[in-house]
Structure formats: C-alpha cells, structure tokens
Amino acid sequence: MSNGELLYGLLGKYFSGEASPEEAMTVDDWIMQHPDHRKLYNEAAAAWEAAGNNPHHQLPDKALLFQEITQKTAGHKPKRSTWRMAAVILVLIGAATLYFVWRPSPADTPLVIRQTTTGIYRDTLPDYSQVVVNSHSAIKYTPGLADKTRFIQLTGEAWFNVTSDPLKPFIVSAGDLRIKVLGTVFNVRGLANVIEVAVTSGAVLVSKGDTSITVKAEQQLEYNIISQRFSITRAFNPNKTGYATRIFNFENASLKEIIAQLEKAYNIKVILENERLENCTMSSAFENKPIQYVFEVISVTLNVQCRFENDRVYISGAGCN
C-alpha cells in the first residue's frame, strides 16, 4: 500500500473507533504536523459524518454513499477537489471495511490490566516508573511496555512517578485526552464530566486533537468534557493525591474526612467506637509519616485513644479536646 492508502486506512479505523491507542496517537501527531493535514482531516471527518448521517463508530453504506456523490456532482464539471473528496471517502470506507473483516482478535494483542475495587493498587511498572491506582479505577498497557511509546490507558484515577526515557515517550490516555510526560510526577482523575491533571513536579503536555496545553509543577488542569474547555489553576491541594503520596495538609478537617483519606493511603480500616467523634476537627500536616505516628498526633490533638489490631484501628474516648 502507498503512504496515502496507509493514511486513509488509519483514518478509517480512527473514525470507526477501532484504532489502537498507538494508531490514534499517530493520527493526532499527523494532524498537528501541518495546517494542510488538519484541513484534509476535517474534510474526511465531515465526509464520514455526512455519509448517511451516520455517527462515528458506524460504517456508512458504501453503495448509498457513492450514489449520493454521483448525484451531487451530476451536471457539473468535476473539480479536482470534488473527485479527491470522493476518493478519500471511498478509500476510507474500503480500508475500514477491510479492517473490520481482518482485524486481529483481542487474544492476539493481550494487555496487562490492573483494576481496583474499594482498595488501591501500588506497583512499579516494567520501566521502573511508579504507579498508584486509586479505588474503582484501572490501567491497561502492553506487556513490558515494549512498544516505541510507553502507552497507558487509564480509567478513573491514578498517580504516576515516571522514569525519564527521551527515546520512549510516556503517554497516558484518559478519555479524550492524551497526557505526554516530560519527566514528572502527576495525577490524573477522570470524573463523569471533568478530567483533572495535577502536576507535582516537572511538566506534562495535555492534548486533545490539535489543542495542546503544558501543565507545570504545582498546577492543575481541568477539562470539561461537556463544553470541551480547558482551565488551569495554581491551587494545588496535596490531599487530592494523598492516597498515593501519603502527604496531607489537613486544615480544620473533620475526623471523618481524615479517616477516609488515611484508610486509602495506608490500606487500613478505622472504626469509631464513639460515632460522635467523626465531627471532631483538627489541623495538621503529615509528609509520608508512619501510620502509628499519624494516630499518635490524632490521639493527642483530639483527646482520644487509638488502638491497633492488625490492619484495624479502633478510636475511642469522649473526644474533641
């Protein structure tokens, strides 16, 4: 196949939703290389959408589409751009159709999947990067991260401390966003309508289509999925990543709020023997301290007693000093 046919084949898979993460990134990179690429992409995307009013992820009827093109061009002197458009459309449909017929089965391309329920998952990736997957979240990647790009597909929330390797970019896919690491520590959180990217150190390049934004240390980016708008703030709350870093700065926080954070970060279960204690408030900062130290501070500050039994902590007393 020629380079043009290969490109249209990739676009066909891209529009039909069947492109692999690496192929989708190839298309995204190609779009940003030159304004003409963006123009051709827009033409192809519009043609794909207009084909029988079919949305993405659905192949249009090839015969009906060809008939529509013929009717639109009947009685007019064919322009070069018109015939180029028709060729693009038909090649796209043909390439995508072939892909649906000949695409490999999932068993041919196994992925490493790390998925959590109520707890969190800590691991060192094959490239020695560290990852902490928050509860009800998942990451997927190729075994050994052996591809030219270290590509991680994220659902939910995860924290990353990435090992630098200029020859193998580290990219996290979260919804519509691609987060390219520039050697950094950062957190990605996908919610129903918002994706948050919080950078602790270094920087990341967040991209969607031809829009790219650099997020630096102690900045947080928010992407509104509905409005498709970006915003950056400098208000970095360390408690948001405390589940991974065990770094907290509690300011007038209730014991209930503190317990929820500590249970995830230290994989423990805290039981209040006096339920009224959950409304007690305190302010204190902890930077990756042993869990025994944390509860000693809580005990002294709130005038309570903390008792450890394996992975359970029991808190009792009148409380609220």
C-alpha positions in Angstrom: 0.0 0.0 0.0 1.1 3.6 -0.7 1.6 6.1 2.1 -1.7 7.7 1.2 -3.6 4.4 1.4 -2.0 3.7 4.7 -3.0 7.1 6.0 -6.6 6.7 4.8 -6.6 3.3 6.4 -5.6 4.7 9.7 -8.2 7.5 9.4 -10.9 4.8 8.6 -10.0 2.9 11.8 -9.8 6.2 13.7 -13.3 7.3 12.7 -14.8 3.9 13.2 -13.4 3.8 16.8 -11.3 0.7 16.1 -7.8 2.4 16.1 -5.4 1.1 18.7 -4.1 3.8 21.2 -0.8 3.9 19.2 -2.6 4.4 15.9 -4.8 7.1 17.4 -1.7 8.9 18.6 -0.2 8.6 15.1 -3.2 10.3 13.6 -3.2 13.0 16.3 0.5 13.7 15.7 0.0 13.8 11.9 -2.9 16.3 12.3 -0.6 18.7 14.2 2.3 18.5 11.8 0.9 20.8 9.1 -2.2 23.0 8.5 -2.9 21.1 5.3 -3.2 17.9 7.4 -5.8 19.5 9.6 -7.7 20.6 6.5 -7.7 17.1 5.0 -8.6 15.6 8.3 -11.6 17.9 8.7 -12.7 17.1 5.1 -12.5 13.4 5.7 -14.3 13.7 9.1 -17.1 15.7 7.6 -17.5 13.3 4.8 -17.6 10.4 7.2 -20.2 12.1 9.4 -22.3 13.2 6.4 -22.4 9.7 4.9 -26.0 8.8 5.5 -25.9 10.8 8.7 -24.0 8.0 10.4 -22.2 8.8 13.6 -18.6 7.7 14.4 -18.2 4.1 15.2 -20.6 3.0 12.4 -19.7 2.2 8.9 -21.8 4.0 6.2 -23.4 2.2 3.3 -20.8 2.3 0.6 -23.3 2.0 -2.3 -25.6 4.7 -1.0 -22.7 7.0 -0.4 -21.4 6.5 -3.9 -24.9 7.3 -5.3 -25.0 10.4 -3.2 -21.7 11.6 -4.5 -22.8 10.9 -8.1 -26.0 12.9 -7.7 -24.2 15.9 -6.1 -21.7 16.0 -9.0 -24.1 15.3 -11.8 -24.4 18.1 -14.4 -21.3 19.9 -13.0 -17.8 19.9 -14.3 -15.9 17.7 -12.0 -13.5 19.6 -9.9 -10.2 18.1 -8.7 -11.1 18.7 -5.1 -14.5 17.0 -5.6 -13.0 13.9 -7.0 -10.3 13.9 -4.4 -13.0 14.0 -1.7 -14.9 11.1 -3.4 -11.6 9.1 -3.5 -10.9 9.9 0.1 -14.4 8.8 1.2 -14.3 5.5 -0.7 -10.8 4.7 0.4 -11.7 5.4 4.0 -14.8 3.1 3.8 -12.9 0.4 2.0 -10.0 0.5 4.4 -12.3 0.4 7.4 -14.4 -2.4 6.0 -11.3 -4.5 5.4 -10.2 -3.8 8.9 -13.5 -5.0 10.4 -13.1 -8.2 8.4 -9.5 -8.8 9.0 -8.9 -7.2 12.4 -7.0 -9.3 14.9 -8.9 -10.9 17.8 -8.3 -9.5 21.3 -6.4 -12.7 22.1 -3.7 -11.7 19.6 -2.9 -8.4 21.4 -3.0 -9.1 25.2 -2.8 -6.2 27.6 -1.7 -6.1 31.2 -4.7 -4.9 33.2 -4.6 -3.6 36.8 -8.0 -2.9 38.2 -9.2 -2.0 41.7 -12.4 -2.1 43.6 -12.5 -0.5 47.0 -8.8 -0.5 47.7 -5.8 1.0 45.9 -3.0 -0.7 43.9 0.7 0.2 44.1 3.1 -1.1 41.6 6.4 -0.5 39.8 6.0 -0.6 36.0 8.4 -2.5 33.7 10.2 0.8 33.0 10.7 1.4 36.8 8.0 4.1 36.8 5.8 4.0 39.9 2.0 4.0 39.7 -0.7 4.1 42.3 -4.2 3.2 41.0 -7.0 4.7 43.1 -10.1 2.7 44.0 -12.6 1.9 41.3 -10.0 2.6 38.6 -8.0 0.6 36.0 -4.9 0.9 33.9 -4.0 -1.1 30.7 -0.7 -1.4 28.9 1.3 -3.7 26.7 3.4 -6.3 28.4 6.8 -4.9 29.3 5.8 -1.5 27.9 7.8 -2.9 24.9 6.4 -0.5 22.3 8.2 2.6 21.0 5.8 4.6 23.2 5.1 3.7 26.8 1.3 4.0 26.5 -1.0 3.7 29.5 -4.8 3.6 29.1 -6.5 4.9 32.3 -10.0 4.7 33.5 -10.7 6.5 36.8 -7.7 7.9 38.8 -4.0 7.1 39.1 -0.8 8.8 40.3 2.4 8.4 38.3 6.1 9.0 39.1 7.7 8.5 35.7 11.2 7.3 34.9 12.7 9.5 32.2 13.5 8.0 28.8 13.7 10.5 26.0 13.7 7.7 23.4 10.4 6.2 24.6 7.7 8.8 25.4 5.3 8.1 28.3 1.7 8.9 27.4 -1.4 8.4 29.5 -4.8 8.2 27.7 -7.7 9.4 29.8 -11.0 9.9 27.9 -10.4 12.3 25.0 -7.1 13.5 26.4 -3.5 12.4 25.8 -1.1 13.3 28.6 2.5 13.3 27.4 5.1 13.2 30.2 8.1 15.5 30.1 9.7 13.7 33.1 7.4 14.3 36.1 5.2 13.3 39.0 1.5 13.8 38.3 -2.0 12.6 39.0 -4.9 12.1 36.5 -8.5 11.9 37.7 -11.4 11.1 35.4 -14.9 12.0 36.6 -18.3 12.0 34.9 -17.9 15.4 33.3 -14.4 16.5 34.2 -10.8 15.2 33.8 -8.3 16.6 36.2 -4.5 16.6 35.7 -2.5 17.7 38.7 1.3 18.0 38.4 3.5 17.8 41.5 6.9 18.2 39.7 8.1 18.5 36.2 5.6 19.1 33.4 3.1 17.3 31.1 1.7 18.2 27.7 -2.1 17.6 27.6 -3.5 17.3 24.1 -6.9 16.9 22.5 -6.9 16.9 18.7 -4.8 19.9 17.6 -5.1 21.6 21.0 -2.1 21.2 23.4 -1.5 22.8 26.8 1.5 22.5 29.0 0.8 21.9 32.7 3.7 22.7 35.1 4.6 21.9 38.6 2.0 22.8 41.3 -0.6 23.5 38.6 -3.8 21.7 38.0 -5.6 21.4 34.6 -9.4 20.8 34.4 -11.0 19.7 31.1 -14.8 19.9 30.9 -16.0 17.0 28.9 -19.3 18.7 28.0 -18.1 22.1 27.0 -14.7 20.8 25.8 -12.9 23.6 27.5 -9.6 23.7 29.4 -8.7 25.7 32.5 -5.6 25.8 34.6 -5.3 26.8 38.3 -2.3 27.1 40.7 -4.3 26.0 43.7 -2.7 22.6 44.2 -4.3 20.6 47.1 -1.8 17.8 48.2 -4.7 15.9 49.9 -6.1 15.0 46.4 -3.0 12.8 45.8 -2.6 11.8 49.4 -3.9 8.3 48.6 -0.7 7.8 46.6 1.9 10.0 48.3 0.8 9.9 51.9 1.3 13.6 52.1 -1.5 15.5 53.7 -2.3 19.1 54.9 -5.5 18.9 56.9 -7.0 22.3 57.8 -9.9 22.3 60.1 -10.8 18.8 58.7 -13.3 16.5 60.4 -12.1 13.2 61.8 -14.5 11.5 59.3 -12.7 13.3 56.4 -9.3 12.4 57.7 -10.2 8.8 58.3 -11.4 8.4 54.7 -8.1 9.7 53.4 -5.9 7.6 55.7 -7.8 4.3 55.1 -6.9 4.5 51.4 -3.4 5.7 51.8 -2.4 3.1 54.4 -4.8 0.3 53.5 -6.3 0.1 56.9 -9.8 0.1 58.4 -10.7 2.7 61.1 -13.5 2.0 63.5 -15.0 4.7 65.7 -16.3 3.2 68.9 -18.0 6.6 69.6 -19.7 7.8 66.4 -19.9 11.4 67.8 -16.1 11.6 67.3 -16.4 11.8 63.5 -17.4 15.5 63.8 -14.3 16.5 65.7 -12.0 18.7 63.7 -8.2 19.3 63.6 -5.5 20.9 61.6 -2.2 19.1 61.0 0.3 18.3 58.2 1.9 14.9 57.5 4.6 14.1 55.0 4.7 10.3 54.4 4.8 9.5 58.1 4.3 6.1 59.6 0.7 5.4 60.4 1.4 4.9 64.1 2.8 8.5 64.2 -0.3 9.9 62.5 -2.6 8.4 65.0 -0.4 9.5 67.9 -0.9 13.1 66.7 -4.7 12.5 66.3 -4.8 11.0 69.8 -3.1 13.9 71.4 -4.9 16.6 69.4 -8.4 15.3 69.8 -8.0 13.7 73.2 -8.9 10.2 72.0 -7.4 6.7 72.4 -6.2 4.8 69.3 -5.7 1.0 69.5 -4.1 -1.1 66.7 -5.2 -4.6 65.9 -3.5 -5.9 62.7 -4.9 -3.7 59.9 -7.6 -2.2 62.0 -7.5 1.0 64.2 -10.1 1.5 66.9 -10.7 5.0 68.2 -12.5 5.6 71.5 -13.0 8.3 74.1 -15.1 11.4 74.8 -13.0 13.3 72.2 -12.9 16.8 70.9 -10.3 18.4 73.2 
